[in-house]
Amino acid sequence: MARSSPNKPIAAGAAIEGVNATLRAYNKLGKDARNATKTEVFKVAELVAKRTAAAGRARGGRDALLAGTAKVRRDRIPIVEYGGNKRSGVSGGATFNQLVYGMEFGSIGMGARATDRASGRPSNQTPGWRFPERTARKGRTGNVGYWIFPTASRMGPEIAELWLNALDKIAKEWGDG
């Protein structure tokens, strides 16, 4: 799972059957077992962050700057957040949270003059922040993305396997049987 900020989650990766039931079962574990679970799952999220950030750095420019904002969260599921309230140093000093969606998914319409916000300016004037063209649609789930979502999607089966292995390890160490 990837998030742009704690307030606006965006998810990418694998769908795992029975995940809610699994998480409910792990919620019933003791505090030490839950902490151990989060520690093991953190390792999975670190791998996702490493690979998605590498993809962003490979694109260069603002994407490389955004890749540097990857932050792994300690939770029961692998979470990597991109963005943050730090000023980007580009695009008029916008924060990375203000730029992350446009940089990952692009903007509709105006090509090199594309913007992710209504600037209130006449159409013949320079708009606000500039983003690449909008990426292609991907079913009902939204757009493909440039580097965070494609990388996480390719990793989906591996993420699922690593996550389930981490949960199995905890179940063997902390379970009743």
N, C-alpha and C positions, 0 to 999 in steps of 0.2 A: 504494500500500500504506500502511496506517496501522498503527501499533503503539501499545500502551498503555504499554509499558515495554520495555527491552531484554530482559527475561526472559520476557515474555508477549506475543508478537506476535499481532496480529489483523490480518487483511487485508481490504481492500475495494477494489473497482475492477474493471478489465477483465481478462478472461482473454485472453492473447495466444498464439496458436498458434506453436510453435517457440521459445518464450522460452528454454528450457534450452539448446538448441543455439546460440542466439544468444549467450547468456552464456558458454558454453564457448569460442566463437570469440573473444570479447572478452578472455577470460582469457589467450589466447595472444599478445595484443598486448604491446608493450613498456611499461615503467613509465610513460613520459611519455604514451602514448596512453591507458592505463588512468586516469591522473589527469585527462586531458582529458575522458574519458568521464564520470567522476564529477562534474566541474565542470558539464558540460552537463546531466546528469540532475538535479543539485541544483536547477537552475532550474525544472525540471518539478515537483519536490517542493515548492519554495517556492510555486508557484501553487496546488497542492493544499492546502497548509497555510493559505494566505491565504483561500481560499474556504471550507474546512471551519471554520476559526476564526470567520469572519464569520457562518456559520450558527449556531454556538454562541453568539456574542455576541447574535445576534438573539433567541435563546430567553431570554436574561437569567438572573438568579439564579446558581445553582451552575454551570450550563452555561457562562455567560460567564466564570466563574473558570477552569473547565477549558479553555476555548478559549485562554486566555492561557498554557497550558502547552505549546502546539504547538512541537515541536522538529523541524527538518528534519535528516535524516542524509545524509551524503555517501557515496553508494554507487552501484552500477551500475543499480539500480532505484530509482524514486522512493519514499522512505520518510519518513513523518511519524509522530512519536511523540507521544502524549498521556499525561499523567500525570506521574509523577516522585515523588520522595520528599519534596518540599516539603509542609509542613503546609498544609491547605486553608483553615484559619481558620473552617471550618464543620463540622458533623457531629462535634462533639466533638474537633476537631483532627485528624481523619483525614488521611492523606496523599492526594494526588490519585491515586496508584496504587491505593489502597484503594477509591476512589470511581468510577473511570473506567468500569468495566463496568456498574455499576448506573445510572449517570447516562446512559450511552448506550443500554442495552438494557432498563432497568427491572427490576422485581422481581416475582416471582410472588406472587399471593395477596391480601395484606391491604390493598389499596388504599392509602390515605394512611398506613397503619401498616406498609407494606412495608419489608422489610429485606433486605440482601444477605448477612447472616451469621446464624448461629445465635447468638442472644443468651444462650441458657441460661435465659431468664426465662420465667415462666408466661405463657400466651397472653393473659391479661388485663392484662399490664403492657406498658409502652411498649417496643417492640423497639429494636434498634440503629439504624443509619443508615437514613434514609427515602429511597426512590426512587419515581419515577413507575411507573405500571402497566407491565408487560412489553409490549414491542412485539410485533407480529404475527410469526409464523414466516415464513421465506422459504426454501421448499424444504428441502433437506437441509443448507443452508449456515448455518443459525442463524436469528437474528432480524433484522428490518429495521433497527432502531436509530432514534435520534431525529434526529441531525444529522451525525455523522461519516460513518457508512456511507451514508446516503441521498445526501449531497452527493458523496462519492467515487464512488458507483455511477453517479450522473448524469454525472459527469465521465469515467467509464470510457473511452468512445471517444476523447475529447479527450486523456486521459492517454496512452493507447496511441499515438495519432498523434504527440504531442509527443515521447514517449520514443523511438519508432522514428525520427523525424526527427533527434533528437539522435544516435542511433547511426549513422544514415546519414552525418551530418556528420563524425563521427569516422572512419568507414570511408573517406570520400573524402580526408580530411586525412592519415590515418595508414596507410591500407591499401596493399597491394602494387600494386594495379592502378589 
